[in-house]
Amino acid sequence: MSLPSELLSDFDKSMSKAGFPDRSKAIQTALHSFIDENEWKIEDEHLGAGSITMLYNNHIFNQDTKSTQTQHKYNDIISAATHIHLDRENCLETIMVKGKIRIVKNLVKDLSEKRGIKSLKVNFVSYR
């Protein structure tokens, strides 16, 4: 594999900052991340696992209850959920999921359509 020297230098700096002992392990991790990202975008029937993290205002349209109702519809892919109160209005919730990418995407879509959601992030890895 050939790489431009500037790209390799930037990679080595990032690798060192991240604590990787050698390029081989850093490249393996980067390749897995690349594969996971593209499977999430393209593949719908592959299996995976991950987390959905939401920051929301609990007082806007009873978001807490709506989130719970949505999660009940997807109990076949939800393994666990945590909920913390950040302050009087803001809550952070993390939902652990495993299953087909298509179904996880549907859950993410259903959650993101709710009013009061300030941020929603998905971390997902595929497996076979």
C-alpha positions in Angstrom: 0.0 0.0 0.0 1.4 3.4 -0.9 0.4 6.6 0.9 1.4 10.2 0.5 4.1 11.1 3.1 2.0 13.9 4.7 -1.0 11.5 5.1 1.2 8.9 6.7 2.8 11.5 9.0 -0.7 12.7 10.1 -1.7 9.1 10.7 1.3 8.3 12.8 0.7 11.4 14.9 -3.0 10.4 15.4 -2.0 6.8 16.1 0.4 7.9 18.8 -2.0 10.3 20.4 -4.6 7.5 20.5 -2.1 5.2 22.2 -1.7 2.5 19.5 1.5 0.6 19.9 2.1 0.2 16.1 0.7 1.0 12.7 -0.7 -2.5 12.2 -3.2 -2.3 15.1 -4.1 1.3 14.2 -4.8 0.3 10.5 -6.9 -2.7 11.6 -9.0 -0.4 13.8 -9.4 2.2 11.0 -10.4 -0.5 8.5 -13.0 -1.9 11.0 -14.4 1.6 11.5 -14.6 2.2 7.7 -16.4 -1.2 7.2 -18.9 -0.5 10.0 -19.6 3.0 8.7 -20.3 1.8 5.2 -22.3 -1.2 6.3 -24.5 1.2 8.3 -25.0 3.4 5.3 -25.5 0.6 2.7 -26.5 -2.7 4.2 -29.8 -3.2 5.8 -29.9 -6.9 6.5 -26.5 -7.3 8.2 -26.4 -7.8 12.0 -24.9 -5.3 14.3 -24.9 -3.9 17.8 -24.4 -0.5 19.3 -25.8 2.4 21.2 -28.2 5.2 20.5 -27.5 8.3 22.7 -30.1 11.0 23.0 -30.1 14.4 24.7 -33.5 15.8 25.1 -35.7 18.3 26.9 -38.1 16.2 29.0 -40.6 19.0 29.3 -41.3 19.4 25.6 -44.3 17.3 24.6 -43.6 14.7 27.4 -40.5 13.3 25.6 -39.7 10.9 28.4 -43.0 9.0 28.0 -42.8 9.1 24.2 -39.3 7.6 24.2 -40.4 4.8 26.4 -43.4 4.0 24.2 -41.2 4.0 21.1 -38.7 1.7 22.9 -41.5 -0.8 23.7 -42.2 -1.2 20.0 -38.6 -2.3 19.5 -38.1 -4.5 22.5 -36.9 -7.3 20.3 -33.7 -5.3 19.4 -33.2 -3.3 22.7 -31.0 -5.0 25.2 -30.8 -2.2 27.8 -31.4 1.5 28.3 -30.1 4.0 30.8 -31.5 7.4 31.7 -29.9 10.2 33.6 -31.2 13.6 34.6 -28.7 16.3 33.7 -30.6 19.2 35.2 -34.3 20.3 35.6 -35.0 20.1 31.8 -32.3 17.9 30.1 -32.1 14.2 30.1 -29.5 11.9 28.6 -30.6 8.4 27.5 -28.5 5.6 26.0 -30.2 2.6 24.4 -28.2 -0.5 23.7 -29.3 -2.4 20.6 -28.5 -5.5 18.6 -30.1 -6.8 15.5 -30.6 -6.1 11.8 -29.3 -2.7 10.7 -32.7 -2.0 9.0 -34.6 -2.3 12.2 -32.1 -0.2 14.2 -32.4 2.5 11.5 -36.2 2.4 11.9 -35.8 2.9 15.7 -33.4 5.8 15.2 -35.9 7.4 12.7 -38.8 7.0 15.1 -36.8 8.5 18.0 -35.4 11.3 16.0 -38.8 12.4 14.8 -39.9 13.2 18.4 -40.0 16.9 19.5 -37.6 17.9 22.2 -34.7 15.8 20.9 -31.6 18.1 21.0 -29.1 15.5 19.9 -29.1 11.9 18.8 -26.0 9.9 18.0 -25.6 6.3 16.9 -22.5 4.2 17.4 -22.9 0.9 15.6 -20.6 -2.0 14.7 -21.5 -4.9 12.4 -20.9 -8.5 13.1 -21.5 -11.8 11.3 
